[in-house]
């Protein structure tokens, strides 16, 4: 066995195999050096703060590949300005290496407009603010959908839900202010159904029941009756019912009279108008009752007796009134009168009416 192993033919084959293996390894490394440009490195140029167009031109001249990645928009930097480069400037890379550029975009990233049409304005404003849209002017427009968001405007043009706008864009919104009152009903008798729909929509009303005489749905049929009648006043959004036929309104006079008896109320103007008076019962507010204070017990004061100073009596006789009627008597008239002196009174006594004096005739 050993004798056969050391045979010269076996040794020659072994040497040849080792030589082939070494040759293959050497060729492989040589091919790798040639393919990877071993030892041929290029420094990464500094293109930070340059515009993306200038940076791309410099990288092309250097022999480096590039990828542009848009970062979040930063208003502090210019649009399309290179903010960062990887690998870092000054690093040595192989020829053909891909360099990644981080560039400031022209504006904010675009976002989709949320579907807030016909939604309550308070919730719609909150949703628009969440996605990053700023609300500019709020325009109020008459509509039966009060406080609902009707349209979104961007630079004066209507924007549909799902449209993409730059983030933090300023938009205007149209909000319903409620229906208009007392709008005159338009006259659509004699028009086609299609024309009547346009006139009714323009007058801010809605089309209600459309009854075709032949049971079809031909939009070219002529309107021969409408309810409410033209000239009546209604609020915005009210429905107008239509009756259409291929005949003219003059040919359907009997049908019109029948509809008038149903939909047109006849008011008897011979009766006096009914007057309604409103009675306003205003609440009465009575002042709170305050209990009267209890009477205070007063101690009677003891007054000292007053001493009266007697007045000096007058010595002049008081004249006798001549208006007194003399008593009926059988005696002769008196030759003289005797007057009594006035009695002295207290200084505190009030004045009294003088009494008639009695005349004694002797």
TACOR-V791227 format. One line per field, one symbol per residue. ss: DSSP state (a for helix, b for strand, c for the rest). phi: phi as a letter, one per 20 degrees, with the letter a starting at -180 (. if undefined). burial: # if it has 9 or more other C-alpha atoms within 8 Angstrom, else .. A space follows every 10 residues. Layout:
# TACOR-V791227
ss: ???
phi: ???
burial: ???
This chain:
# TACOR-V791227
ss: caaaaccaaa aaaaaaaaaa aaaaaaaaaa aaaaaccccc bbbccccccc baaaaaaaaa aaccbbbbbb bccccccccc bbbbbbcccc cbbbcccbbb bbbbcccccb bbcccccccb aaaaaaaaaa accbbbbbbb bcbccccbbb bbbbccbbcc cccbbbcccb bbbbbbcbcc ccbbcccccc cbaaaaaaaa aacccbbbbb bbcccccccc cbbbbbbccc ccbbccccbb bbbbbcccaa aaaaaaaaaa aaaccccccc cccccccccc cccccccccc cccccccccc cccccccccc cccccccccc cccccccccc cccccccccc cccccccccc cccccccccc cc
phi: .ffffeffff ffffffffff ffffffffff fffffelfnd dcfffedfme ffffffffff ffndebcdce effcffdffm efebccffgn fecffnfedd dddfffbfff ceffecfmeg ffffffffff eodeeeedde cgafefmdee bddclndfde gnfdcffmfe cdcddfdoff dlefffedfn efffffffff ffemdceefd defenecffe fefdbbbfff nfdbegnfed ecccbeeegf fdffffffff feddeeeeef effedddedd eefedefffe fffffefdef eeeffeeeef efffeffefe feefefffbe ffffebddee ffffdffeff fdffefeede dd
burial: .........# #......... .......... .##...##.. ####..##.# ##..##.### ...###.... ..#......# ###.#...#. ..###...## #####..#.. ####.##.## #..##.###. #####..#.. ########## ####....#. #...###.## ########## ..####.### ###..##.## #...###..# .##....... ######...# ...####..# #####..##. .#...#..#. .......... .......... .......... .......... .......... .......... .......... .......... #......... .......... ..
